């Protein structure tokens, strides 16, 4: 493997073999042009050397051929959990949550942000039937899903993003989540659609969770919108890669994994090409970094990772665990929450995990649970005072009937339903 000083590489040159960062991270495939923007970015990221088994060839070219296309501009305005049992005892839930203090985490989720109050919104208070409310939220969710599909498709075909329209749409989604959080978080991903449009559904679900955390952390509207834009576009670089890399059902080769791991840099370069704010671009670049330094592409850790990136990292992992995919069994939201709370190897920021916990509860909104009185219920809202005791609705009850706040002294949650129990209840028509 040959080492090359970035400072000595001239723009419009190329390598006769793949070129990597730190001997492992693929930067460019062979014979792809090295542009000045790539060289500038490498120096900004403090990568002073690159590596290749090939030779560096200098050429003159007026049309860059590499997949970064950093010059584009626009003028338009983990994995699955390994729980062998889904039963939760009082001791387990206590062990998980007792160390999480509420300072700086508990937020009045009904609080208003006047900058967002001018955005059009739906008023579910005029609808009395709970099922009708949920159906309307599902309809609006599907409309946002269509918007994201159109956004990604238009970029893929035209290399353009309407930044003004995107900003306004993110404001709408912020209001949508803020005012209808308990219904939005009950939206269940559709497996067929998720497989067909993985990037689209993942981007929207992650954005909704990220905005939920931002609200919990009392972000002002400007920061919520920035976070939403960053999260919605954090996978935009994936469309420059072969889809089999991120939809593959087989173990990726080292070369394939290196190529897949290039997507944060590709996404960063795309957004920089549209002159997006640096904090949005850094969130996209760093969303796979880990608190313990084991992430990529720069292996930074702790406070060196931007706050937006820390949030996106947590919500992406939560979504990856719970998302339906053909090559793995979908884990429950409770299993995903427990896995993140365990935070093995300290990969995630503890404050962000706390915010997720208090946004969704230990038994996340939408979960089906057994209660201490022998009844089955669905978690429909959080309890801002205690994440172990959410608000539930007894199965078989309609509208506001059967809604109770679980507690340690009264009716409490014993465990979540396992997959077979959920299947049996679904077949019997007791749950959706």
PyMOL commands that set and color helices and strands:
alter all, ss='L'
color gray80, all
select helices_A, chain A and resi 6-8+36-44+90-97+124-126+130-158+163-184+191-196+198-216+221-232+236-240+243-247+254-260+263-273+278-286+302-304+307-322+333-342+344-346+350-360+419-427
alter helices_A, ss='H'
color red, helices_A
select strands_A, chain A and resi 2-5+13-15+19-21+25-28+49-52+56-58+368-371+376-381+391-394+403-405+413-416
alter strands_A, ss='S'
color yellow, strands_A
deselect
rebuild
show_as cartoon
